[in-house]
Amino acid sequence: MKTDSLFYRLFQIRPQLLFELLSDSPQPASSYQFTSVEVKQLAFRLDGLFLPQNGDRNAPFYVVEVQFQPDEELYYRVFA
C-alpha cells in the first residue's frame, strides 16, 4: 500500500510525530529507534515499530499500524 511507505518516511524523518499524535511530549522520541518488521507467520507485516534504544526492558514499545479505510476486524487482527 502506498500510504505505508508515506508514513514510514514520515516516522523516519520525524519520529517525535508518534508521541505528538499520542498527545504526549515529543521528547521520548530520542530514546527510540523506528523500524518496520515482518513477523514470519503468514507474512504479517507491521507498518512500523518504535523500540527503546537504551535497552530498558521496562520502557514501552509502540506498534504503528496505519489504516485509511473502514475495517471492522482491524483490532482483532492487530492483537491476534
C-alpha positions as CSV (number, residue, x, y, z in Angstrom):
1,M,0.0,0.0,0.0
2,K,1.4,3.4,-0.9
3,T,0.3,5.0,2.3
4,D,2.5,2.6,4.2
5,S,5.7,4.0,2.6
6,L,4.5,7.5,3.2
7,F,4.1,7.0,6.9
8,Y,7.3,5.0,7.1
9,R,9.2,8.0,5.6
10,L,7.3,10.4,7.9
11,F,8.2,8.5,11.1
12,Q,11.8,8.0,9.8
13,I,12.2,11.7,9.3
14,R,10.3,12.9,12.3
15,P,9.9,10.1,14.9
16,Q,8.6,12.6,17.5
17,L,5.4,12.7,15.4
18,L,4.1,9.5,17.0
19,F,4.4,11.0,20.5
20,E,2.7,14.2,19.3
21,L,-0.2,12.1,17.9
22,L,-0.5,10.4,21.3
23,S,-0.8,13.9,22.9
24,D,2.5,13.3,24.7
25,S,5.7,15.1,24.9
26,P,7.8,14.6,21.7
27,Q,11.0,14.3,23.9
28,P,10.8,10.4,24.3
29,A,11.4,10.0,20.6
30,S,15.1,10.5,21.0
31,S,15.1,7.3,23.1
32,Y,13.5,5.2,20.4
33,Q,14.6,3.7,17.1
34,F,11.9,3.5,14.4
35,T,11.9,0.4,12.1
36,S,9.5,-1.8,10.2
37,V,9.5,-5.6,10.7
38,E,7.8,-8.6,9.2
39,V,6.7,-11.3,11.6
40,K,7.3,-14.7,9.9
41,Q,3.8,-16.1,10.3
42,L,1.7,-15.8,7.2
43,A,3.8,-12.7,6.2
44,F,2.3,-10.4,8.8
45,R,4.0,-7.0,8.4
46,L,3.9,-4.1,10.8
47,D,3.8,-0.6,9.3
48,G,6.2,0.5,12.0
49,L,7.8,-0.3,15.3
50,F,9.3,2.1,17.9
51,L,11.8,0.2,20.0
52,P,13.6,1.7,23.0
53,Q,17.3,2.2,22.2
54,N,18.6,2.2,25.7
55,G,17.9,-1.4,26.4
56,D,15.4,-0.5,29.2
57,R,13.1,-3.6,29.4
58,N,10.5,-1.6,31.3
59,A,10.1,1.0,28.6
60,P,7.1,0.5,26.3
61,F,7.4,-0.2,22.6
62,Y,5.0,1.2,20.1
63,V,3.4,-0.6,17.2
64,V,2.3,1.6,14.3
65,E,-0.5,0.5,12.0
66,V,-1.9,3.0,9.5
67,Q,-5.5,2.4,8.3
68,F,-7.2,4.6,5.7
69,Q,-10.4,2.5,5.1
70,P,-13.1,1.1,7.4
71,D,-12.2,-2.3,8.7
72,E,-14.4,-3.9,11.4
73,E,-11.8,-6.6,12.1
74,L,-8.7,-4.4,12.3
75,Y,-8.2,-4.5,16.1
76,Y,-8.8,-8.3,16.1
77,R,-6.1,-8.9,13.6
78,V,-3.6,-6.4,15.2
79,F,-3.9,-8.0,18.6
80,A,-4.4,-11.7,17.4
